[in-house]
């Protein structure tokens, strides 16, 4: 699959800087704008990832044992684009298979997902304007169109507005970017086109997300996510707080491979372990 050359104009906005205070990286720092990222970069994978198998376990307090919940397998092209996703149940039976298709310029064309339990087929198709910018998305279930999403983009392909057209109403999101081309604010509007929620995102000097906050329009914070990395750039911890329901989840990452991708995630709620995810990664 050819690499996406659609947004070459954006290259001028790639930020190159140097770190004087942090030992995490000693060479120049290149921050890739969101509009230019492939799926490896969006998922924060290091190296040329070929496939990722993620096994999810739930923890039982009754016998202090992890039990297999499901398995997810993702396949990637050699230039970093997702090509297939399989979901398997705890008996290792395939629940669903999604296959993704791309245009010659690496823009998404459509994906098909077959559910092997109810034999349904979902299809998501993407459309582009004369400049090659994403303009519309259609989500189908079997032969029925469930909804559309209309897109507005900036001059570099970054999505600045999404309108989800449902049968009974329309929902709108507006997206804003910082100077590095990274999303810094997302606004959510109700069917009356009134702002009811907004999210702010902060990054460290390397372009990695560290703080995500969700607010009501009253500026009351309702959700908070904090992400921590060590000096090597390895993911260490993600803390999520749902302040409306007084819930806090801590995810810790005690194991990584030599390419710096995490291999184990343990989720805690209070003092209780609730879930574990284990990843196996194959590289090109």
Helices and strands as residue ranges (DSSP letters): G 8-13, E 15-17, E 29-31, G 34-36, H 39-42, E 49-60, E 65-76, E 82-88, E 94-102, E 108-115, E 121-128, E 134-141, E 144-153, E 159-165, E 170-177, E 183-189, E 195-203, E 209-216, E 221-229, E 235-242, E 247-256, E 262-269, E 272-283
